[in-house]
């Protein structure tokens, strides 16, 4: 039995933040902070690059929150007779961490309604009634026991897409209509409208503060974002999501670019480190916090601790090319070039189309003074960027003249017999 696994649902708002931050920078320095900003913002909601680093918390229009473990779609083609004319169906599966061993049906309905409204592909919604009969939505719960064993109790609930659409009107009656409109604006990229909507909510949940913070960042208002985070923490002092937001803001405030080089406010980064460590004390398996913590240690040049945390994450999720590349970068900064190349190679085996990985390999060979290999990988980077459709973010990340300049330097550094 095979399944077509898709990446965990990603919040569009974080791509918007990254795009805005990177678009406003116009030279190669942005490349060096690409991963750093990405981990601080994109991972704050959830992202999968091979596999996700953390759970993805959904706040639904009812105001409830759910820890979503994974989302994927499955087409059980192998269950059909090969000679059958019947087409295979597709199941959209949402797995979440339940607070009780046997969740109430309304939780399943709430999650399905949220997925249908904000995440189900538009092309699926546009199918004919007859075609929709082959589509199903399933919610699978995972209940963690108190002991060492985790995720041992499972339950599932599913409905056909046809039945989901028949029930949506009745389910919407349980929505907080104001919150629904705000979330709709957020998911559709109308961030200014979403911001004013979150501000106007009278009874704010911890996740209302979290979403509002992210929306303010998207609108370029970091000062107000910090104010909202502190307001949220005053009401919910131990809320992990708000602690993540505060630590993220400290990380961004503590990172500056001067003359094309990164500079850090060590005090800000130490404050961020303390918050990430506080989160890990409360939730030791919070991979998102550990990933951020590793990056902060790397920025503080505490490479041994950065390395230890990245290696731990890779042991939990070997399919994350970003984590592999971050560990490769840490080794490169320590001049451990062979180890660096090993992890860059592993990352490329997972994602062979990512230009930054080829750039990292080129830089490593360059510093190792293996100039022919460096030249080859600089060419790979340029070639890949030329062949693919390059958006504004990638133009900012990879300024061709800078890469070409490095290429010229590598060529000049070659011994005469190699030229």
C-alpha positions as CSV (number, residue, x, y, z in Angstrom):
1,X,0.0,0.0,0.0
2,X,1.5,3.3,-1.0
3,X,0.5,6.8,-0.1
4,X,1.2,10.2,-1.7
5,X,2.3,12.2,1.3
6,X,2.1,15.9,1.1
7,X,3.8,18.5,3.2
8,X,2.1,19.8,6.4
9,X,-0.1,22.8,5.8
10,X,2.0,25.9,5.7
11,X,0.8,29.3,6.8
12,X,0.9,31.7,3.8
13,X,1.6,34.6,6.1
14,X,5.2,33.4,6.9
15,X,6.1,33.2,3.2
16,X,4.8,36.8,2.9
17,X,7.0,37.9,5.8
18,X,10.1,36.2,4.4
19,X,9.4,37.6,0.9
20,X,9.0,41.1,2.3
21,X,12.2,40.9,4.4
22,X,14.3,39.5,1.6
23,X,12.9,41.6,-1.2
24,X,14.0,44.7,0.6
25,X,17.6,43.6,0.6
26,X,19.5,43.8,-2.7
27,X,22.8,42.0,-2.4
28,X,24.4,38.8,-1.4
29,X,24.2,39.5,2.3
30,X,20.6,38.3,2.1
31,X,21.9,34.8,1.2
32,X,23.7,34.5,4.4
33,X,20.6,35.3,6.5
34,X,18.2,33.3,4.3
35,X,18.2,30.2,6.6
36,X,18.3,32.3,9.7
37,X,15.2,34.3,8.9
38,X,13.5,31.3,7.5
39,X,13.9,29.3,10.7
40,X,12.8,32.2,12.8
41,X,9.6,32.9,10.8
42,X,8.6,30.1,8.5
43,X,9.1,27.4,11.2
44,X,7.1,29.5,13.7
45,X,3.9,28.0,12.2
46,X,5.1,24.9,10.5
47,X,7.0,23.9,7.5
48,X,8.2,20.7,6.0
49,X,11.3,20.4,3.9
50,X,11.4,16.7,3.6
51,X,9.5,16.5,6.8
52,X,8.2,18.9,9.4
53,X,10.1,20.0,12.5
54,X,7.2,20.4,14.7
55,X,3.5,20.1,15.1
56,X,1.3,22.7,13.5
57,X,-1.3,24.4,15.8
58,X,-4.6,25.2,14.1
59,X,-6.9,27.8,15.6
60,X,-10.4,27.2,14.1
61,X,-13.3,29.6,13.7
62,X,-14.8,28.2,16.9
63,X,-11.8,29.6,18.8
64,X,-10.5,26.1,19.7
65,X,-6.9,25.0,19.0
66,X,-5.6,21.7,17.9
67,X,-2.0,20.3,17.6
68,X,-1.9,19.0,14.1
69,X,0.8,16.3,13.7
70,X,0.5,15.7,10.0
71,X,-1.6,16.2,6.9
72,X,-1.5,14.1,3.8
73,X,-3.5,12.7,1.0
74,X,-3.8,9.1,0.1
75,X,-5.0,7.4,-3.1
76,X,-5.5,3.7,-2.4
77,X,-4.9,2.6,-6.0
78,X,-3.6,-0.8,-5.0
79,X,-6.9,-1.7,-3.4
80,X,-8.6,-1.8,-6.8
81,X,-8.5,-4.6,-9.2
82,X,-6.1,-3.9,-12.0
83,X,-8.8,-4.7,-14.6
84,X,-11.4,-2.5,-12.9
85,X,-12.6,0.5,-14.7
86,X,-13.4,2.2,-11.4
87,X,-11.1,5.2,-10.6
88,X,-9.3,5.3,-7.3
89,X,-10.5,7.6,-4.7
90,X,-8.5,10.1,-2.6
91,X,-8.5,10.5,1.1
92,X,-7.3,13.8,2.8
93,X,-6.0,12.8,6.3
94,X,-5.5,15.2,9.2
95,X,-3.8,13.7,12.3
96,X,-3.9,15.6,15.5
97,X,-2.9,15.2,19.2
98,X,-6.1,14.7,21.2
99,X,-6.4,15.8,24.8
100,X,-8.6,12.9,25.7
101,X,-8.5,9.3,24.7
102,X,-11.9,9.4,22.9
103,X,-12.5,12.9,21.5
104,X,-16.0,14.2,21.0
105,X,-17.4,14.2,17.5
106,X,-17.6,18.0,17.5
107,X,-13.8,18.1,17.5
108,X,-13.6,16.0,14.4
109,X,-16.3,18.2,12.7
110,X,-14.5,21.4,13.8
111,X,-11.2,20.2,12.2
112,X,-12.8,19.0,9.0
113,X,-14.7,22.3,8.6
114,X,-11.5,24.3,9.1
115,X,-9.6,22.1,6.6
116,X,-12.5,22.4,4.1
117,X,-12.7,26.2,4.4
118,X,-9.0,27.1,4.4
119,X,-6.9,24.2,3.1
120,X,-8.8,21.9,0.8
121,X,-7.4,22.5,-2.8
122,X,-9.7,24.7,-4.8
123,X,-9.6,22.3,-7.8
124,X,-11.2,19.6,-5.5
125,X,-13.9,22.0,-4.4
126,X,-14.6,22.7,-8.1
127,X,-15.2,19.1,-9.1
128,X,-18.6,17.9,-10.2
129,X,-20.9,16.3,-7.7
130,X,-20.3,12.9,-9.2
131,X,-16.5,13.3,-9.1
132,X,-16.7,14.4,-5.4
133,X,-18.1,11.1,-4.4
134,X,-14.5,9.7,-4.7
135,X,-13.1,12.1,-2.2
136,X,-13.1,11.7,1.6
137,X,-11.8,13.7,4.6
138,X,-10.5,11.7,7.6
139,X,-9.4,12.9,11.0
140,X,-7.1,10.6,12.9
141,X,-6.5,11.3,16.6
142,X,-3.3,10.4,18.5
143,X,-3.5,10.4,22.3
144,X,-0.1,10.4,24.1
145,X,0.0,8.4,27.3
146,X,1.6,9.7,30.4
147,X,4.4,7.0,30.4
148,X,7.3,6.5,28.1
149,X,5.2,5.2,25.2
150,X,3.8,7.9,23.0
151,X,1.0,8.0,20.5
152,X,-0.4,4.6,21.5
153,X,-4.1,5.3,21.3
154,X,-5.7,6.2,18.0
155,X,-9.2,6.9,16.8
156,X,-10.5,8.0,13.4
157,X,-13.5,9.7,11.9
158,X,-14.2,10.2,8.2
159,X,-16.8,11.6,5.9
160,X,-17.2,11.8,2.1
161,X,-16.6,15.3,0.6
162,X,-20.3,15.2,-0.5
163,X,-21.4,14.7,3.1
164,X,-19.0,17.4,4.4
165,X,-20.5,20.0,2.0
166,X,-24.0,19.0,3.1
167,X,-23.1,19.6,6.7
168,X,-21.1,22.8,6.4
169,X,-24.0,25.2,6.8
170,X,-25.0,23.6,10.1
171,X,-21.4,23.4,11.3
172,X,-20.9,27.1,10.6
173,X,-23.5,27.9,13.2
174,X,-21.0,27.0,15.9
175,X,-18.4,29.4,14.4
176,X,-17.5,32.6,16.0
177,X,-18.5,34.6,12.9
178,X,-16.1,37.5,13.6
179,X,-13.1,35.1,14.1
180,X,-14.1,33.3,10.9
181,X,-14.0,36.5,8.9
182,X,-10.7,37.4,10.4
183,X,-9.2,34.0,9.6
184,X,-10.6,34.1,6.1
185,X,-8.9,37.5,5.6
186,X,-5.6,36.0,7.0
187,X,-5.6,32.9,4.8
188,X,-6.5,35.0,1.7
189,X,-3.6,37.3,2.3
190,X,-5.6,40.4,3.2
191,X,-3.3,41.2,6.1
192,X,-4.4,44.7,6.9
193,X,-8.0,43.6,7.2
194,X,-6.9,40.6,9.3
195,X,-4.9,42.9,11.6
196,X,-7.9,45.2,12.3
197,X,-10.1,42.1,12.8
198,X,-7.8,40.5,15.4
199,X,-7.5,43.9,17.2
200,X,-11.3,44.1,17.4
201,X,-11.8,40.6,19.0
202,X,-13.1,41.2,22.5
203,X,-12.1,37.8,24.0
204,X,-8.7,37.0,22.7
205,X,-7.2,33.5,23.0
206,X,-3.5,33.0,23.2
207,X,-3.5,32.1,19.6
208,X,-5.4,35.3,18.7
209,X,-2.4,37.1,20.1
210,X,0.0,34.8,18.2
211,X,-1.8,35.4,14.9
212,X,-2.0,39.1,15.5
213,X,1.7,39.2,16.1
214,X,2.4,37.5,12.8
215,X,0.0,39.7,11.0
216,X,1.7,42.9,12.4
217,X,5.0,41.5,11.2
218,X,3.6,40.9,7.8
219,X,2.5,44.5,7.8
220,X,6.0,45.7,8.8
221,X,5.0,46.8,12.3
222,X,7.5,45.0,14.5
223,X,7.1,47.5,17.4
224,X,3.4,46.8,17.7
225,X,4.1,43.1,17.3
226,X,6.4,43.1,20.3
227,X,3.8,45.1,22.3
228,X,1.1,42.5,21.4
229,X,3.3,39.6,22.4
230,X,4.0,41.1,25.8
231,X,0.3,41.8,26.2
232,X,-0.4,38.2,25.4
233,X,2.2,36.9,27.8
234,X,0.8,39.0,30.6
235,X,-2.5,37.0,30.2
236,X,-0.9,33.7,29.2
237,X,2.6,33.7,30.7
238,X,3.4,30.0,30.0
239,X,1.9,29.8,26.5
240,X,4.5,28.1,24.4
241,X,3.4,29.7,21.1
242,X,3.7,33.2,22.6
243,X,7.1,32.4,24.0
244,X,8.1,31.3,20.6
245,X,7.0,34.6,19.1
246,X,8.9,36.6,21.8
247,X,12.0,34.6,21.2
248,X,11.7,35.0,17.4
249,X,11.4,38.8,17.8
250,X,14.4,38.9,20.0
251,X,16.3,36.9,17.4
252,X,15.4,39.3,14.7
253,X,16.2,42.3,16.8
254,X,19.5,40.8,17.6
255,X,20.6,40.2,14.0
256,X,22.0,43.1,11.9
257,X,23.8,43.3,8.6
258,X,26.7,45.8,8.4
259,X,28.8,46.0,5.2
260,X,27.4,42.7,3.9
261,X,28.3,40.9,7.1
262,X,26.1,39.6,9.9
263,X,26.5,41.2,13.3
264,X,24.7,40.1,16.5
265,X,23.5,41.7,19.6
266,X,24.7,39.1,22.0
267,X,22.4,40.2,24.8
268,X,19.3,39.9,22.6
269,X,20.4,36.4,21.4
270,X,21.1,35.3,25.0
271,X,17.6,36.4,26.0
272,X,16.2,34.4,23.0
273,X,18.3,31.4,24.0
274,X,16.9,31.5,27.6
275,X,13.3,31.5,26.2
276,X,14.0,28.6,23.8
277,X,15.5,26.7,26.7
278,X,12.4,27.5,28.9
279,X,10.2,26.1,26.1
280,X,12.3,22.9,26.0
281,X,12.0,22.4,29.7
282,X,8.2,22.5,29.4
283,X,8.1,20.5,26.2
284,X,11.4,18.6,25.7
285,X,10.3,17.3,22.2
286,X,9.6,20.7,20.8
287,X,11.8,20.4,17.7
288,X,10.9,23.9,16.6
289,X,12.4,25.4,19.8
290,X,15.5,23.1,19.5
291,X,16.0,24.2,15.9
292,X,15.9,27.8,16.9
293,X,18.1,27.2,19.8
294,X,20.7,25.5,17.6
295,X,20.7,28.5,15.3
296,X,21.2,30.9,18.2
297,X,24.1,28.9,19.5
298,X,25.6,29.0,16.0
299,X,25.2,32.8,15.9
300,X,26.9,33.0,19.3
301,X,29.7,30.9,17.9
302,X,29.0,28.1,20.4
303,X,29.4,25.6,17.7
304,X,29.6,22.5,19.9
305,X,26.1,23.1,21.4
306,X,24.8,24.1,17.9
307,X,26.2,20.9,16.5
308,X,24.7,18.8,19.3
309,X,21.2,20.1,18.8
310,X,21.3,19.8,15.0
311,X,22.5,16.2,15.3
312,X,19.7,15.4,17.8
313,X,17.1,16.9,15.3
314,X,18.6,14.8,12.4
315,X,18.3,11.7,14.6
316,X,14.6,12.4,14.9
317,X,14.0,13.5,11.4
318,X,16.7,12.5,8.9
319,X,14.6,13.8,5.9
320,X,15.0,17.5,6.8
321,X,17.4,18.9,4.2
322,X,17.4,22.3,6.0
323,X,18.6,20.7,9.2
324,X,21.3,18.8,7.3
325,X,22.5,22.0,5.6
326,X,22.5,23.9,8.9
327,X,24.8,21.3,10.5
328,X,27.0,21.4,7.4
329,X,27.3,25.2,7.8
330,X,28.3,24.8,11.5
331,X,31.0,22.3,10.5
332,X,32.2,24.7,7.7
333,X,32.6,27.5,10.2
334,X,34.8,25.2,12.3
335,X,36.9,24.4,9.2
336,X,35.8,20.8,9.4
337,X,35.3,20.6,5.7
338,X,35.0,16.9,5.2
339,X,32.1,16.7,7.8
340,X,30.5,19.8,6.2
341,X,30.6,18.2,2.7
342,X,29.1,15.0,4.1
343,X,26.0,16.8,5.4
344,X,25.7,19.0,2.3
345,X,25.8,15.8,0.2
346,X,23.1,14.2,2.4
347,X,20.9,17.4,2.0
348,X,21.4,17.3,-1.8
349,X,20.2,13.7,-1.8
350,X,17.0,14.9,-0.3
351,X,16.6,18.1,-2.3
352,X,18.7,18.2,-5.4
353,X,17.0,21.4,-6.8
354,X,17.9,23.8,-4.0
355,X,20.5,26.3,-5.2
356,X,21.7,27.3,-1.7
357,X,23.0,23.8,-1.1
358,X,25.2,23.9,-4.2
359,X,26.4,27.4,-3.1
360,X,27.3,25.9,0.3
361,X,29.3,23.1,-1.3
362,X,31.1,25.6,-3.5
363,X,31.9,27.8,-0.5
364,X,33.2,24.7,1.4
365,X,35.5,23.6,-1.4
366,X,36.6,27.2,-1.9
367,X,37.7,27.5,1.8
368,X,39.2,24.0,1.5
369,X,41.3,25.4,-1.4
370,X,39.9,22.7,-3.7
371,X,39.4,25.2,-6.4
372,X,38.3,23.0,-9.4
373,X,35.5,21.6,-7.3
374,X,34.6,25.0,-6.0
375,X,34.4,26.3,-9.6
376,X,32.2,23.3,-10.6
377,X,29.7,23.9,-7.8
378,X,29.6,27.7,-8.5
379,X,28.7,26.8,-12.0
380,X,26.0,24.4,-10.8
381,X,24.5,27.2,-8.6
382,X,24.5,29.7,-11.5
383,X,23.2,27.0,-13.9
384,X,20.3,26.0,-11.7
385,X,19.3,29.6,-11.1
386,X,19.4,30.3,-14.8
387,X,17.3,27.2,-15.7
388,X,14.6,27.7,-13.2
389,X,12.0,30.5,-13.0
390,X,13.6,33.0,-10.6
391,X,11.2,35.0,-8.4
392,X,12.0,38.2,-6.6
393,X,13.0,36.4,-3.4
394,X,15.5,34.3,-5.3
395,X,16.9,37.3,-7.1
396,X,17.6,38.9,-3.8
397,X,19.1,35.7,-2.3
398,X,21.4,35.0,-5.2
399,X,22.9,38.1,-6.8
400,X,24.6,36.7,-9.8
401,X,27.4,39.2,-9.8
402,X,28.4,38.1,-6.3
403,X,28.5,34.4,-7.3
404,X,30.4,35.2,-10.4
405,X,32.8,37.2,-8.4
406,X,33.4,34.2,-6.1
407,X,33.8,32.1,-9.2
408,X,36.5,34.5,-10.6
409,X,38.3,34.4,-7.3
410,X,38.3,30.6,-7.3
411,X,39.7,30.5,-10.8
412,X,42.5,33.0,-9.9
413,X,43.4,30.9,-6.8
414,X,44.0,27.8,-8.8
415,X,47.6,26.6,-9.2
416,X,48.8,27.4,-12.8
417,X,48.9,23.6,-13.7
418,X,45.2,23.4,-13.0
419,X,44.2,26.4,-15.1
